[in-house]
Amino acid sequence: MKINEVRELTTEELNEKLYSLREQLFELRRKKAVGALEHGEEVARVRKDIARVLMVLRERELQAK
């Protein structure tokens, strides 16, 4: 997910996306622990997506002040 795509989402959509990304990260970590994860780079991709969403949420919070 690109940063421009994240910025186009509403705050409600960002919160929903954040929740789903955290669930996805949990599942990937669980698969990694039992050795069922085929592509290890998926964990890093999801973590970066979470960081992007959190960054945009923080930007909007600061703009509101």
mmCIF file of the N, C-alpha and C atoms, coordinates in Angstrom:
data_MODEL
# 
_entry.id   MODEL 
# 
loop_
_atom_site.group_PDB 
_atom_site.id 
_atom_site.type_symbol 
_atom_site.label_atom_id 
_atom_site.label_alt_id 
_atom_site.label_comp_id 
_atom_site.label_asym_id 
_atom_site.label_entity_id 
_atom_site.label_seq_id 
_atom_site.pdbx_PDB_ins_code 
_atom_site.Cartn_x 
_atom_site.Cartn_y 
_atom_site.Cartn_z 
_atom_site.occupancy 
_atom_site.B_iso_or_equiv 
_atom_site.pdbx_formal_charge 
_atom_site.auth_seq_id 
_atom_site.auth_comp_id 
_atom_site.auth_asym_id 
_atom_site.auth_atom_id 
_atom_site.pdbx_PDB_model_num 
ATOM 1   N N  . MET A 1 1  ? 0.842   -1.173  0.000  1.00 0.00 ? 1  MET A N  1 
ATOM 2   C CA . MET A 1 1  ? 0.000   0.000   0.000  1.00 0.00 ? 1  MET A CA 1 
ATOM 3   C C  . MET A 1 1  ? 0.891   1.241   0.000  1.00 0.00 ? 1  MET A C  1 
ATOM 4   N N  . LYS A 1 2  ? 0.618   2.132   -0.897 1.00 0.00 ? 2  LYS A N  1 
ATOM 5   C CA . LYS A 1 2  ? 1.401   3.356   -1.011 1.00 0.00 ? 2  LYS A CA 1 
ATOM 6   C C  . LYS A 1 2  ? 0.830   4.426   -0.085 1.00 0.00 ? 2  LYS A C  1 
ATOM 7   N N  . ILE A 1 3  ? 1.683   5.380   0.284  1.00 0.00 ? 3  ILE A N  1 
ATOM 8   C CA . ILE A 1 3  ? 1.278   6.431   1.212  1.00 0.00 ? 3  ILE A CA 1 
ATOM 9   C C  . ILE A 1 3  ? 0.158   7.286   0.625  1.00 0.00 ? 3  ILE A C  1 
ATOM 10  N N  . ASN A 1 4  ? 0.159   7.495   -0.682 1.00 0.00 ? 4  ASN A N  1 
ATOM 11  C CA . ASN A 1 4  ? -0.908  8.282   -1.310 1.00 0.00 ? 4  ASN A CA 1 
ATOM 12  C C  . ASN A 1 4  ? -2.255  7.576   -1.179 1.00 0.00 ? 4  ASN A C  1 
ATOM 13  N N  . GLU A 1 5  ? -2.250  6.260   -1.284 1.00 0.00 ? 5  GLU A N  1 
ATOM 14  C CA . GLU A 1 5  ? -3.478  5.486   -1.117 1.00 0.00 ? 5  GLU A CA 1 
ATOM 15  C C  . GLU A 1 5  ? -3.993  5.609   0.315  1.00 0.00 ? 5  GLU A C  1 
ATOM 16  N N  . VAL A 1 6  ? -3.089  5.629   1.264  1.00 0.00 ? 6  VAL A N  1 
ATOM 17  C CA . VAL A 1 6  ? -3.474  5.735   2.675  1.00 0.00 ? 6  VAL A CA 1 
ATOM 18  C C  . VAL A 1 6  ? -4.069  7.105   2.950  1.00 0.00 ? 6  VAL A C  1 
ATOM 19  N N  . ARG A 1 7  ? -3.482  8.142   2.394  1.00 0.00 ? 7  ARG A N  1 
ATOM 20  C CA . ARG A 1 7  ? -3.955  9.501   2.643  1.00 0.00 ? 7  ARG A CA 1 
ATOM 21  C C  . ARG A 1 7  ? -5.331  9.760   2.047  1.00 0.00 ? 7  ARG A C  1 
ATOM 22  N N  . GLU A 1 8  ? -5.718  8.990   1.039  1.00 0.00 ? 8  GLU A N  1 
ATOM 23  C CA . GLU A 1 8  ? -7.028  9.168   0.414  1.00 0.00 ? 8  GLU A CA 1 
ATOM 24  C C  . GLU A 1 8  ? -8.164  8.605   1.272  1.00 0.00 ? 8  GLU A C  1 
ATOM 25  N N  . LEU A 1 9  ? -7.848  7.730   2.215  1.00 0.00 ? 9  LEU A N  1 
ATOM 26  C CA . LEU A 1 9  ? -8.867  7.098   3.045  1.00 0.00 ? 9  LEU A CA 1 
ATOM 27  C C  . LEU A 1 9  ? -9.354  8.058   4.133  1.00 0.00 ? 9  LEU A C  1 
ATOM 28  N N  . THR A 1 10 ? -10.599 7.858   4.556  1.00 0.00 ? 10 THR A N  1 
ATOM 29  C CA . THR A 1 10 ? -11.129 8.650   5.666  1.00 0.00 ? 10 THR A CA 1 
ATOM 30  C C  . THR A 1 10 ? -10.570 8.100   6.973  1.00 0.00 ? 10 THR A C  1 
ATOM 31  N N  . THR A 1 11 ? -10.767 8.840   8.046  1.00 0.00 ? 11 THR A N  1 
ATOM 32  C CA . THR A 1 11 ? -10.265 8.414   9.349  1.00 0.00 ? 11 THR A CA 1 
ATOM 33  C C  . THR A 1 11 ? -10.930 7.120   9.797  1.00 0.00 ? 11 THR A C  1 
ATOM 34  N N  . GLU A 1 12 ? -12.205 6.976   9.544  1.00 0.00 ? 12 GLU A N  1 
ATOM 35  C CA . GLU A 1 12 ? -12.898 5.732   9.904  1.00 0.00 ? 12 GLU A CA 1 
ATOM 36  C C  . GLU A 1 12 ? -12.340 4.552   9.123  1.00 0.00 ? 12 GLU A C  1 
ATOM 37  N N  . GLU A 1 13 ? -12.100 4.768   7.833  1.00 0.00 ? 13 GLU A N  1 
ATOM 38  C CA . GLU A 1 13 ? -11.530 3.705   7.006  1.00 0.00 ? 13 GLU A CA 1 
ATOM 39  C C  . GLU A 1 13 ? -10.120 3.345   7.470  1.00 0.00 ? 13 GLU A C  1 
ATOM 40  N N  . LEU A 1 14 ? -9.364  4.363   7.895  1.00 0.00 ? 14 LEU A N  1 
ATOM 41  C CA . LEU A 1 14 ? -8.011  4.102   8.391  1.00 0.00 ? 14 LEU A CA 1 
ATOM 42  C C  . LEU A 1 14 ? -8.044  3.261   9.665  1.00 0.00 ? 14 LEU A C  1 
ATOM 43  N N  . ASN A 1 15 ? -8.981  3.564   10.543 1.00 0.00 ? 15 ASN A N  1 
ATOM 44  C CA . ASN A 1 15 ? -9.095  2.776   11.775 1.00 0.00 ? 15 ASN A CA 1 
ATOM 45  C C  . ASN A 1 15 ? -9.473  1.328   11.475 1.00 0.00 ? 15 ASN A C  1 
ATOM 46  N N  . GLU A 1 16 ? -10.373 1.132   10.521 1.00 0.00 ? 16 GLU A N  1 
ATOM 47  C CA . GLU A 1 16 ? -10.752 -0.225  10.116 1.00 0.00 ? 16 GLU A CA 1 
ATOM 48  C C  . GLU A 1 16 ? -9.563  -0.943  9.473  1.00 0.00 ? 16 GLU A C  1 
ATOM 49  N N  . LYS A 1 17 ? -8.823  -0.227  8.639  1.00 0.00 ? 17 LYS A N  1 
ATOM 50  C CA . LYS A 1 17 ? -7.649  -0.801  7.978  1.00 0.00 ? 17 LYS A CA 1 
ATOM 51  C C  . LYS A 1 17 ? -6.587  -1.187  9.006  1.00 0.00 ? 17 LYS A C  1 
ATOM 52  N N  . LEU A 1 18 ? -6.397  -0.336  9.998  1.00 0.00 ? 18 LEU A N  1 
ATOM 53  C CA . LEU A 1 18 ? -5.430  -0.610  11.055 1.00 0.00 ? 18 LEU A CA 1 
ATOM 54  C C  . LEU A 1 18 ? -5.802  -1.884  11.810 1.00 0.00 ? 18 LEU A C  1 
ATOM 55  N N  . TYR A 1 19 ? -7.070  -2.032  12.119 1.00 0.00 ? 19 TYR A N  1 
ATOM 56  C CA . TYR A 1 19 ? -7.540  -3.226  12.822 1.00 0.00 ? 19 TYR A CA 1 
ATOM 57  C C  . TYR A 1 19 ? -7.292  -4.480  11.987 1.00 0.00 ? 19 TYR A C  1 
ATOM 58  N N  . SER A 1 20 ? -7.621  -4.419  10.709 1.00 0.00 ? 20 SER A N  1 
ATOM 59  C CA . SER A 1 20 ? -7.439  -5.601  9.854  1.00 0.00 ? 20 SER A CA 1 
ATOM 60  C C  . SER A 1 20 ? -5.955  -5.913  9.645  1.00 0.00 ? 20 SER A C  1 
ATOM 61  N N  . LEU A 1 21 ? -5.113  -4.883  9.547  1.00 0.00 ? 21 LEU A N  1 
ATOM 62  C CA . LEU A 1 21 ? -3.680  -5.119  9.398  1.00 0.00 ? 21 LEU A CA 1 
ATOM 63  C C  . LEU A 1 21 ? -3.089  -5.750  10.653 1.00 0.00 ? 21 LEU A C  1 
ATOM 64  N N  . ARG A 1 22 ? -3.550  -5.318  11.806 1.00 0.00 ? 22 ARG A N  1 
ATOM 65  C CA . ARG A 1 22 ? -3.049  -5.918  13.050 1.00 0.00 ? 22 ARG A CA 1 
ATOM 66  C C  . ARG A 1 22 ? -3.485  -7.373  13.180 1.00 0.00 ? 22 ARG A C  1 
ATOM 67  N N  . GLU A 1 23 ? -4.703  -7.677  12.741 1.00 0.00 ? 23 GLU A N  1 
ATOM 68  C CA . GLU A 1 23 ? -5.145  -9.075  12.732 1.00 0.00 ? 23 GLU A CA 1 
ATOM 69  C C  . GLU A 1 23 ? -4.302  -9.893  11.770 1.00 0.00 ? 23 GLU A C  1 
ATOM 70  N N  . GLN A 1 24 ? -4.021  -9.328  10.609 1.00 0.00 ? 24 GLN A N  1 
ATOM 71  C CA . GLN A 1 24 ? -3.213  -10.013 9.604  1.00 0.00 ? 24 GLN A CA 1 
ATOM 72  C C  . GLN A 1 24 ? -1.798  -10.266 10.140 1.00 0.00 ? 24 GLN A C  1 
ATOM 73  N N  . LEU A 1 25 ? -1.226  -9.280  10.832 1.00 0.00 ? 25 LEU A N  1 
ATOM 74  C CA . LEU A 1 25 ? 0.104   -9.434  11.412 1.00 0.00 ? 25 LEU A CA 1 
ATOM 75  C C  . LEU A 1 25 ? 0.111   -10.545 12.458 1.00 0.00 ? 25 LEU A C  1 
ATOM 76  N N  . PHE A 1 26 ? -0.934  -10.604 13.268 1.00 0.00 ? 26 PHE A N  1 
ATOM 77  C CA . PHE A 1 26 ? -1.046  -11.652 14.269 1.00 0.00 ? 26 PHE A CA 1 
ATOM 78  C C  . PHE A 1 26 ? -1.046  -13.033 13.610 1.00 0.00 ? 26 PHE A C  1 
ATOM 79  N N  . GLU A 1 27 ? -1.835  -13.177 12.545 1.00 0.00 ? 27 GLU A N  1 
ATOM 80  C CA . GLU A 1 27 ? -1.907  -14.460 11.842 1.00 0.00 ? 27 GLU A CA 1 
ATOM 81  C C  . GLU A 1 27 ? -0.570  -14.830 11.205 1.00 0.00 ? 27 GLU A C  1 
ATOM 82  N N  . LEU A 1 28 ? 0.115   -13.835 10.624 1.00 0.00 ? 28 LEU A N  1 
ATOM 83  C CA . LEU A 1 28 ? 1.409   -14.106 10.017 1.00 0.00 ? 28 LEU A CA 1 
ATOM 84  C C  . LEU A 1 28 ? 2.436   -14.540 11.061 1.00 0.00 ? 28 LEU A C  1 
ATOM 85  N N  . ARG A 1 29 ? 2.419   -13.883 12.223 1.00 0.00 ? 29 ARG A N  1 
ATOM 86  C CA . ARG A 1 29 ? 3.342   -14.267 13.289 1.00 0.00 ? 29 ARG A CA 1 
ATOM 87  C C  . ARG A 1 29 ? 3.035   -15.671 13.807 1.00 0.00 ? 29 ARG A C  1 
ATOM 88  N N  . ARG A 1 30 ? 1.753   -15.998 13.879 1.00 0.00 ? 30 ARG A N  1 
ATOM 89  C CA . ARG A 1 30 ? 1.367   -17.334 14.323 1.00 0.00 ? 30 ARG A CA 1 
ATOM 90  C C  . ARG A 1 30 ? 1.862   -18.383 13.332 1.00 0.00 ? 30 ARG A C  1 
ATOM 91  N N  . LYS A 1 31 ? 1.679   -18.119 12.047 1.00 0.00 ? 31 LYS A N  1 
ATOM 92  C CA . LYS A 1 31 ? 2.152   -19.044 11.019 1.00 0.00 ? 31 LYS A CA 1 
ATOM 93  C C  . LYS A 1 31 ? 3.673   -19.186 11.058 1.00 0.00 ? 31 LYS A C  1 
ATOM 94  N N  . LYS A 1 32 ? 4.359   -18.067 11.301 1.00 0.00 ? 32 LYS A N  1 
ATOM 95  C CA . LYS A 1 32 ? 5.816   -18.106 11.370 1.00 0.00 ? 32 LYS A CA 1 
ATOM 96  C C  . LYS A 1 32 ? 6.281   -18.964 12.543 1.00 0.00 ? 32 LYS A C  1 
ATOM 97  N N  . ALA A 1 33 ? 5.573   -18.884 13.646 1.00 0.00 ? 33 ALA A N  1 
ATOM 98  C CA . ALA A 1 33 ? 5.951   -19.642 14.843 1.00 0.00 ? 33 ALA A CA 1 
ATOM 99  C C  . ALA A 1 33 ? 5.826   -21.145 14.627 1.00 0.00 ? 33 ALA A C  1 
ATOM 100 N N  . VAL A 1 34 ? 4.834   -21.574 13.856 1.00 0.00 ? 34 VAL A N  1 
ATOM 101 C CA . VAL A 1 34 ? 4.653   -23.008 13.627 1.00 0.00 ? 34 VAL A CA 1 
ATOM 102 C C  . VAL A 1 34 ? 5.350   -23.474 12.356 1.00 0.00 ? 34 VAL A C  1 
ATOM 103 N N  . GLY A 1 35 ? 5.996   -22.556 11.654 1.00 0.00 ? 35 GLY A N  1 
ATOM 104 C CA . GLY A 1 35 ? 6.754   -22.919 10.470 1.00 0.00 ? 35 GLY A CA 1 
ATOM 105 C C  . GLY A 1 35 ? 5.939   -23.048 9.202  1.00 0.00 ? 35 GLY A C  1 
ATOM 106 N N  . ALA A 1 36 ? 4.750   -22.477 9.174  1.00 0.00 ? 36 ALA A N  1 
ATOM 107 C CA . ALA A 1 36 ? 3.886   -22.584 8.010  1.00 0.00 ? 36 ALA A CA 1 
ATOM 108 C C  . ALA A 1 36 ? 3.943   -21.353 7.105  1.00 0.00 ? 36 ALA A C  1 
ATOM 109 N N  . LEU A 1 37 ? 4.782   -20.390 7.437  1.00 0.00 ? 37 LEU A N  1 
ATOM 110 C CA . LEU A 1 37 ? 4.851   -19.158 6.649  1.00 0.00 ? 37 LEU A CA 1 
ATOM 111 C C  . LEU A 1 37 ? 5.810   -19.355 5.481  1.00 0.00 ? 37 LEU A C  1 
ATOM 112 N N  . GLU A 1 38 ? 5.300   -19.176 4.278  1.00 0.00 ? 38 GLU A N  1 
ATOM 113 C CA . GLU A 1 38 ? 6.116   -19.379 3.080  1.00 0.00 ? 38 GLU A CA 1 
ATOM 114 C C  . GLU A 1 38 ? 6.953   -18.148 2.734  1.00 0.00 ? 38 GLU A C  1 
ATOM 115 N N  . HIS A 1 39 ? 6.360   -16.976 2.858  1.00 0.00 ? 39 HIS A N  1 
ATOM 116 C CA . HIS A 1 39 ? 7.043   -15.736 2.481  1.00 0.00 ? 39 HIS A CA 1 
ATOM 117 C C  . HIS A 1 39 ? 7.238   -14.869 3.723  1.00 0.00 ? 39 HIS A C  1 
ATOM 118 N N  . GLY A 1 40 ? 8.443   -14.856 4.248  1.00 0.00 ? 40 GLY A N  1 
ATOM 119 C CA . GLY A 1 40 ? 8.749   -14.103 5.454  1.00 0.00 ? 40 GLY A CA 1 
ATOM 120 C C  . GLY A 1 40 ? 8.651   -12.606 5.289  1.00 0.00 ? 40 GLY A C  1 
ATOM 121 N N  . GLU A 1 41 ? 8.777   -12.137 4.051  1.00 0.00 ? 41 GLU A N  1 
ATOM 122 C CA . GLU A 1 41 ? 8.727   -10.695 3.818  1.00 0.00 ? 41 GLU A CA 1 
ATOM 123 C C  . GLU A 1 41 ? 7.325   -10.125 4.012  1.00 0.00 ? 41 GLU A C  1 
ATOM 124 N N  . GLU A 1 42 ? 6.326   -10.990 4.085  1.00 0.00 ? 42 GLU A N  1 
ATOM 125 C CA . GLU A 1 42 ? 4.952   -10.527 4.318  1.00 0.00 ? 42 GLU A CA 1 
ATOM 126 C C  . GLU A 1 42 ? 4.838   -9.822  5.666  1.00 0.00 ? 42 GLU A C  1 
ATOM 127 N N  . VAL A 1 43 ? 5.553   -10.321 6.668  1.00 0.00 ? 43 VAL A N  1 
ATOM 128 C CA . VAL A 1 43 ? 5.512   -9.718  7.998  1.00 0.00 ? 43 VAL A CA 1 
ATOM 129 C C  . VAL A 1 43 ? 6.024   -8.285  7.925  1.00 0.00 ? 43 VAL A C  1 
ATOM 130 N N  . ALA A 1 44 ? 7.136   -8.082  7.248  1.00 0.00 ? 44 ALA A N  1 
ATOM 131 C CA . ALA A 1 44 ? 7.708   -6.744  7.118  1.00 0.00 ? 44 ALA A CA 1 
ATOM 132 C C  . ALA A 1 44 ? 6.781   -5.816  6.344  1.00 0.00 ? 44 ALA A C  1 
ATOM 133 N N  . ARG A 1 45 ? 6.142   -6.322  5.295  1.00 0.00 ? 45 ARG A N  1 
ATOM 134 C CA . ARG A 1 45 ? 5.230   -5.501  4.495  1.00 0.00 ? 45 ARG A CA 1 
ATOM 135 C C  . ARG A 1 45 ? 4.048   -5.031  5.335  1.00 0.00 ? 45 ARG A C  1 
ATOM 136 N N  . VAL A 1 46 ? 3.479   -5.935  6.125  1.00 0.00 ? 46 VAL A N  1 
ATOM 137 C CA . VAL A 1 46 ? 2.328   -5.588  6.953  1.00 0.00 ? 46 VAL A CA 1 
ATOM 138 C C  . VAL A 1 46 ? 2.737   -4.591  8.036  1.00 0.00 ? 46 VAL A C  1 
ATOM 139 N N  . ARG A 1 47 ? 3.910   -4.784  8.625  1.00 0.00 ? 47 ARG A N  1 
ATOM 140 C CA . ARG A 1 47 ? 4.389   -3.843  9.645  1.00 0.00 ? 47 ARG A CA 1 
ATOM 141 C C  . ARG A 1 47 ? 4.565   -2.444  9.061  1.00 0.00 ? 47 ARG A C  1 
ATOM 142 N N  . LYS A 1 48 ? 5.077   -2.354  7.842  1.00 0.00 ? 48 LYS A N  1 
ATOM 143 C CA . LYS A 1 48 ? 5.251   -1.051  7.199  1.00 0.00 ? 48 LYS A CA 1 
ATOM 144 C C  . LYS A 1 48 ? 3.905   -0.413  6.873  1.00 0.00 ? 48 LYS A C  1 
ATOM 145 N N  . ASP A 1 49 ? 2.936   -1.220  6.464  1.00 0.00 ? 49 ASP A N  1 
ATOM 146 C CA . ASP A 1 49 ? 1.593   -0.699  6.202  1.00 0.00 ? 49 ASP A CA 1 
ATOM 147 C C  . ASP A 1 49 ? 0.972   -0.149  7.484  1.00 0.00 ? 49 ASP A C  1 
ATOM 148 N N  . ILE A 1 50 ? 1.170   -0.856  8.594  1.00 0.00 ? 50 ILE A N  1 
ATOM 149 C CA . ILE A 1 50 ? 0.665   -0.381  9.884  1.00 0.00 ? 50 ILE A CA 1 
ATOM 150 C C  . ILE A 1 50 ? 1.312   0.962   10.226 1.00 0.00 ? 50 ILE A C  1 
ATOM 151 N N  . ALA A 1 51 ? 2.606   1.070   10.016 1.00 0.00 ? 51 ALA A N  1 
ATOM 152 C CA . ALA A 1 51 ? 3.312   2.318   10.304 1.00 0.00 ? 51 ALA A CA 1 
ATOM 153 C C  . ALA A 1 51 ? 2.785   3.464   9.445  1.00 0.00 ? 51 ALA A C  1 
ATOM 154 N N  . ARG A 1 52 ? 2.494   3.181   8.183  1.00 0.00 ? 52 ARG A N  1 
ATOM 155 C CA . ARG A 1 52 ? 1.949   4.227   7.305  1.00 0.00 ? 52 ARG A CA 1 
ATOM 156 C C  . ARG A 1 52 ? 0.593   4.719   7.797  1.00 0.00 ? 52 ARG A C  1 
ATOM 157 N N  . VAL A 1 53 ? -0.260  3.785   8.173  1.00 0.00 ? 53 VAL A N  1 
ATOM 158 C CA . VAL A 1 53 ? -1.590  4.154   8.656  1.00 0.00 ? 53 VAL A CA 1 
ATOM 159 C C  . VAL A 1 53 ? -1.475  4.973   9.940  1.00 0.00 ? 53 VAL A C  1 
ATOM 160 N N  . LEU A 1 54 ? -0.635  4.530   10.859 1.00 0.00 ? 54 LEU A N  1 
ATOM 161 C CA . LEU A 1 54 ? -0.460  5.265   12.113 1.00 0.00 ? 54 LEU A CA 1 
ATOM 162 C C  . LEU A 1 54 ? 0.110   6.661   11.865 1.00 0.00 ? 54 LEU A C  1 
ATOM 163 N N  . MET A 1 55 ? 1.002   6.794   10.905 1.00 0.00 ? 55 MET A N  1 
ATOM 164 C CA . MET A 1 55 ? 1.585   8.088   10.583 1.00 0.00 ? 55 MET A CA 1 
ATOM 165 C C  . MET A 1 55 ? 0.517   9.050   10.068 1.00 0.00 ? 55 MET A C  1 
ATOM 166 N N  . VAL A 1 56 ? -0.333  8.579   9.182  1.00 0.00 ? 56 VAL A N  1 
ATOM 167 C CA . VAL A 1 56 ? -1.376  9.444   8.629  1.00 0.00 ? 56 VAL A CA 1 
ATOM 168 C C  . VAL A 1 56 ? -2.385  9.815   9.717  1.00 0.00 ? 56 VAL A C  1 
ATOM 169 N N  . LEU A 1 57 ? -2.728  8.867   10.582 1.00 0.00 ? 57 LEU A N  1 
ATOM 170 C CA . LEU A 1 57 ? -3.635  9.186   11.688 1.00 0.00 ? 57 LEU A CA 1 
ATOM 171 C C  . LEU A 1 57 ? -3.033  10.250  12.596 1.00 0.00 ? 57 LEU A C  1 
ATOM 172 N N  . ARG A 1 58 ? -1.743  10.145  12.875 1.00 0.00 ? 58 ARG A N  1 
ATOM 173 C CA . ARG A 1 58 ? -1.075  11.129  13.724 1.00 0.00 ? 58 ARG A CA 1 
ATOM 174 C C  . ARG A 1 58 ? -1.017  12.488  13.031 1.00 0.00 ? 58 ARG A C  1 
ATOM 175 N N  . GLU A 1 59 ? -0.759  12.517  11.737 1.00 0.00 ? 59 GLU A N  1 
ATOM 176 C CA . GLU A 1 59 ? -0.757  13.773  10.989 1.00 0.00 ? 59 GLU A CA 1 
ATOM 177 C C  . GLU A 1 59 ? -2.099  14.479  11.106 1.00 0.00 ? 59 GLU A C  1 
ATOM 178 N N  . ARG A 1 60 ? -3.156  13.712  10.959 1.00 0.00 ? 60 ARG A N  1 
ATOM 179 C CA . ARG A 1 60 ? -4.496  14.306  11.032 1.00 0.00 ? 60 ARG A CA 1 
ATOM 180 C C  . ARG A 1 60 ? -4.811  14.788  12.437 1.00 0.00 ? 60 ARG A C  1 
ATOM 181 N N  . GLU A 1 61 ? -4.329  14.076  13.438 1.00 0.00 ? 61 GLU A N  1 
ATOM 182 C CA . GLU A 1 61 ? -4.528  14.487  14.819 1.00 0.00 ? 61 GLU A CA 1 
ATOM 183 C C  . GLU A 1 61 ? -3.823  15.815  15.082 1.00 0.00 ? 61 GLU A C  1 
ATOM 184 N N  . LEU A 1 62 ? -2.625  15.961  14.572 1.00 0.00 ? 62 LEU A N  1 
ATOM 185 C CA . LEU A 1 62 ? -1.881  17.209  14.761 1.00 0.00 ? 62 LEU A CA 1 
ATOM 186 C C  . LEU A 1 62 ? -2.480  18.367  13.981 1.00 0.00 ? 62 LEU A C  1 
ATOM 187 N N  . GLN A 1 63 ? -3.032  18.099  12.804 1.00 0.00 ? 63 GLN A N  1 
ATOM 188 C CA . GLN A 1 63 ? -3.675  19.150  12.026 1.00 0.00 ? 63 GLN A CA 1 
ATOM 189 C C  . GLN A 1 63 ? -4.934  19.654  12.706 1.00 0.00 ? 63 GLN A C  1 
ATOM 190 N N  . ALA A 1 64 ? -5.603  18.793  13.444 1.00 0.00 ? 64 ALA A N  1 
ATOM 191 C CA . ALA A 1 64 ? -6.840  19.159  14.102 1.00 0.00 ? 64 ALA A CA 1 
ATOM 192 C C  . ALA A 1 64 ? -6.592  20.108  15.281 1.00 0.00 ? 64 ALA A C  1 
ATOM 193 N N  . LYS A 1 65 ? -5.388  20.093  15.806 1.00 0.00 ? 65 LYS A N  1 
ATOM 194 C CA . LYS A 1 65 ? -5.085  20.958  16.961 1.00 0.00 ? 65 LYS A CA 1 
ATOM 195 C C  . LYS A 1 65 ? -4.866  22.359  16.581 1.00 0.00 ? 65 LYS A C  1 
# 
